[in-house]
Amino acid sequence: MASSFLSVFLLFIGLHAAGGFMEFVMDRCVFNSTDLKNIEYIRSYYYNKLEDIKFSSSVGRYVGFTEHGVKNAENWNKDPSELGRMRAEKERYCLHNIKIWYDNALTKSAQPYVFLSSATPSGGKHSSMLVCSVFDFYPQNIKVSWIRDGQPETAGVTSTDELADGDWYYQTHSHLEYTPRSGEKISCVVEHISLSKPLVTDWDPSMPEPERNKIAIGASGLILGLTLSLAGFIYYKRKARGRILVPSN
């Protein structure tokens, strides 16, 4: 699982270019709740993509990382009014915006949907593999597990991290390598904040739908081919009966 801390880049300011050089300032808030003590305000100054000065509310002063940055940080730290203004930004700037984020986005959730499929193991002692794919859930934290004949199954289980789709939603995939047993029941269990109870998806060992479709299409093509062949044969026989034979001299 990823860290519970969130970082929101709320503002880009001071962007300009001169003679091929670029400097910009970025404000951001790092938080895991709307409580002021759980918020860190950071202002970073960049010159040609290199961070040379940073103010952090956790430190309470400027820190320089380059020769130019160290000199500026020393000068700014000598100004009590400048430090007082920056220390106040945590409450003035972050607290207000973070409450908006929590009210409009971070407290919302989206239920996942599950697709269970079979795959061929890449190697090892197991002869079968099931893949439990979980899509379109939010927030990120989720738990995916397996049950086999009513008991938790942990052997042969591997899972991906929660993968961001780039549209606030996430997906994850859990793989179970196993040796099939007659009459067994295998289920994928998904637990998420958007669900009132765990979402259980049972594996149907019958032929997957894509395979059934392939067979159905093939059978339809075979029947159509036989029908056309039979129709052609009947037409040929009828034409042959209607011919008038003229004896040769």
C-alpha positions in Angstrom: 0.0 0.0 0.0 1.1 3.5 -0.7 1.8 6.1 2.0 -1.3 7.7 3.6 0.2 11.1 3.0 -1.0 13.1 0.0 0.8 15.9 -1.8 -1.2 18.5 -3.7 0.5 20.9 -6.0 -1.8 23.9 -5.6 -0.1 26.7 -7.4 2.6 27.5 -9.9 3.8 31.1 -9.9 6.7 33.3 -11.0 7.4 31.6 -14.3 9.6 33.5 -16.6 12.4 32.9 -19.1 15.3 35.1 -20.1 18.2 34.2 -22.3 17.4 30.5 -22.2 17.3 30.3 -18.4 14.1 29.6 -16.4 13.1 30.2 -12.8 9.8 29.2 -11.2 8.3 28.9 -7.7 6.1 26.0 -6.6 3.9 25.9 -3.5 2.6 22.6 -2.3 0.8 21.1 0.7 1.6 17.6 2.1 -1.1 16.2 4.4 -2.9 13.1 5.7 -5.9 14.9 7.3 -7.5 18.3 7.6 -5.9 18.8 11.1 -3.4 21.7 11.0 -0.7 19.6 12.8 -0.8 17.0 10.0 -0.1 19.5 7.2 3.2 20.6 5.9 3.6 23.7 3.7 6.5 23.8 1.3 7.6 26.5 -1.1 10.4 25.6 -3.6 12.4 27.9 -5.9 13.7 26.3 -9.0 16.3 27.5 -11.5 16.6 25.5 -14.7 14.8 22.6 -13.1 17.2 22.5 -10.1 15.8 23.3 -6.7 18.0 25.9 -5.1 15.9 27.2 -2.2 13.1 25.7 -0.1 11.0 26.8 2.8 9.2 24.1 4.9 6.8 24.8 7.7 8.3 21.7 9.5 11.7 23.4 9.6 10.4 27.0 9.9 13.1 28.6 7.8 14.7 28.7 4.3 17.3 26.1 3.3 19.6 26.7 0.3 21.0 23.9 -1.9 23.2 25.8 -4.3 25.7 28.6 -3.8 23.1 31.1 -5.0 20.4 29.5 -2.9 22.5 29.4 0.3 23.2 33.2 0.1 19.5 34.0 -0.5 18.4 31.7 2.3 20.7 33.4 4.7 19.4 36.8 3.8 15.8 35.8 4.0 16.2 34.0 7.3 17.5 37.3 8.8 14.1 39.0 8.1 11.6 38.1 10.9 8.7 39.5 9.0 9.5 37.3 6.0 9.7 34.2 8.2 6.5 35.1 10.0 4.7 35.5 6.7 5.9 32.2 5.4 5.1 30.3 8.6 1.5 31.7 8.4 1.0 30.2 4.9 0.5 26.7 6.3 -2.8 27.9 7.9 -3.8 30.6 5.4 -3.0 28.7 2.2 -3.0 25.0 2.9 -5.7 24.6 5.5 -8.3 26.4 3.3 -7.5 24.5 0.1 -7.2 21.1 1.8 -10.7 21.4 3.3 -12.0 22.0 -0.2 -10.1 18.9 -1.5 -11.5 16.7 1.3 -15.1 18.0 0.8 -15.1 17.6 -3.0 -12.8 14.7 -3.8 -10.9 12.9 -1.1 -14.0 11.9 0.9 -15.6 10.4 -2.2 -15.2 6.8 -3.3 -15.9 4.7 -6.3 -16.8 1.0 -6.2 -14.5 -1.4 -8.0 -15.6 -4.0 -10.5 -13.9 -7.4 -10.8 -13.0 -9.5 -13.7 -11.8 -13.1 -13.0 -9.9 -14.9 -15.8 -7.5 -17.8 -16.3 -4.0 -17.6 -17.6 -1.1 -19.9 -18.4 1.6 -19.9 -15.7 5.0 -18.8 -16.9 6.7 -21.7 -15.1 6.9 -23.5 -11.8 5.2 -26.5 -10.2 1.6 -25.2 -10.7 -0.4 -26.1 -13.7 -3.1 -23.3 -13.6 -3.3 -19.6 -12.8 -6.2 -17.3 -12.1 -6.1 -13.6 -12.4 -8.3 -11.3 -10.3 -8.4 -7.9 -12.0 -9.9 -5.0 -10.1 -10.7 -1.8 -12.0 -12.0 1.7 -11.5 -11.9 2.1 -7.7 -11.1 5.1 -5.6 -9.5 5.8 -3.2 -6.3 3.9 -3.7 -6.1 1.6 -0.7 -7.7 -1.8 -1.4 -7.3 -5.4 -0.3 -7.5 -8.4 -2.7 -7.4 -11.9 -1.3 -8.3 -15.5 -2.3 -10.5 -18.2 -0.8 -10.3 -21.8 -1.7 -12.9 -24.2 -0.4 -13.9 -21.8 2.3 -10.3 -21.2 3.6 -7.9 -18.3 2.9 -5.4 -19.1 0.2 -2.0 -17.4 0.4 0.3 -19.9 -1.4 1.1 -19.0 -5.0 -0.4 -15.5 -4.7 1.3 -12.5 -6.2 -0.2 -9.0 -6.6 0.6 -5.8 -8.4 0.6 -2.4 -6.7 -2.4 -0.1 -7.1 -1.9 1.4 -10.6 -3.1 4.9 -11.3 -5.2 5.2 -14.5 -4.5 9.0 -14.6 -8.2 9.9 -14.1 -8.4 9.5 -10.3 -9.2 5.8 -10.6 -7.0 2.8 -9.9 -6.6 -0.8 -10.9 -4.8 -3.8 -9.4 -4.3 -7.4 -10.4 -3.8 -10.5 -8.2 -2.5 -13.8 -9.5 -3.1 -17.3 -8.0 -1.0 -20.2 -9.2 -2.5 -23.5 -8.1 -3.0 -27.2 -8.9 -6.6 -27.9 -9.7 -8.6 -30.3 -7.5 -11.9 -31.9 -8.5 -15.0 -30.1 -7.1 -13.1 -27.2 -5.5 -14.4 -23.7 -5.2 -12.1 -20.7 -5.6 -13.1 -17.1 -5.0 -11.5 -13.6 -5.2 -12.4 -11.3 -2.3 -12.1 -7.5 -2.6 -12.4 -5.2 0.4 -12.6 -1.4 -0.2 -14.0 1.6 1.6 -16.7 2.0 -1.0 -18.1 -1.4 -0.3 -20.5 -2.1 2.6 -19.2 -5.7 2.6 -16.5 -7.7 0.9 -17.1 -8.3 -2.8 -16.8 -12.0 -3.5 -16.4 -13.2 -7.1 -16.5 -17.0 -7.7 -14.4 -18.7 -10.4 -16.5 -20.6 -12.9 -14.3 -23.4 -14.2 -16.5 -23.8 -17.3 -15.0 -22.6 -20.6 -14.5 -18.8 -20.7 -16.8 -16.8 -22.9 -14.1 -15.9 -25.5 -13.4 -19.6 -26.0 -17.2 -20.4 -26.3 -17.5 -17.6 -28.9 -14.7 -19.0 -30.9 -16.3 -22.5 -31.0 -19.7 -21.0 -31.8 -18.3 -19.0 -34.7 -16.4 -22.0 -36.0 -19.4 -24.2 -35.8 -21.6 -21.6 -37.6 -19.0 -21.3 -40.4 -18.9 -25.1 -40.8 -22.7 -25.4 -41.0 -22.9 -22.6 -43.5 -20.2 -24.2 -45.6 -21.9 -27.6 -45.6 -25.3 -25.9 -46.5 -23.8 -24.1 -49.5 -22.0 -27.2 -50.7 -25.3 -29.3 -50.5 -27.2 -26.6 -52.3 -24.6 -26.5 -55.1 -24.7 -30.3 -55.4 -28.5 -30.3 -55.7 -28.5 -27.5 -58.3 -25.9 -29.4 -60.3 -27.9 -32.7 -60.3 -31.1 -30.9 -61.4 -29.3 -29.2 -64.3 -27.8 -32.5 -65.3 -31.3 -34.2 -65.5 -32.6 -31.4 -67.8 -30.0 -31.7 -70.5 -31.0 -33.1 -73.9 -28.4 -35.5 -75.3 -27.9 -35.3 -79.2 -26.3 -38.4 -80.7 -23.2 -37.9 -82.8 -23.0 -39.0 -86.5 
